[in-house]
Amino acid sequence: MEIETIGIASDHAGFPMKQFVLQYLAKKGYKVKDFGTNSIDSVDYPDFAHKLGQAIEKHEVYPGIAICGTGEGMAITLNKYPDIRAGLAWNEDIAHLIRQHNDANILVLPGRFISLMTAEKILDTFLSVTFDGGRHERRIEKIPIPDGC
């Protein structure tokens, strides 16, 4: 799927990195829709994950980027949506594989645990790698909970 408007969301712990990511993506020429939060004041990450998740599901944005302290809260919340495959990436290799093998449509970053330089490399990788399909597509088709379970 081709990159159109990138959706981005964070909680308060991810806000500083989100500000950096917004500037970085603008410098690269990407169009971005920001779903908040808009400060370092304490908020609940699901509120912002849901805004991004709904926009991805409605095809209003693609792909998405979510950021919280560890990345785990955003990933857990986002992966409740049937058509979302949110992948938490700590380095370029993981970013490459979540796109290539898992067709991740949301990149999740651990805002408190990676440097801005690492975030740049992860973003560049995630936004440039394409899904391989093939055996990986078959596996993705098995992700939804089967009927009767």
Summary of the structure (lengths in Angstrom):
residues: 149
radius of gyration: 14.4
end to end distance: 31.0
largest distance: 48.7
contacts: 498
relative contact order: 0.17
helix: 42%
strand: 15%
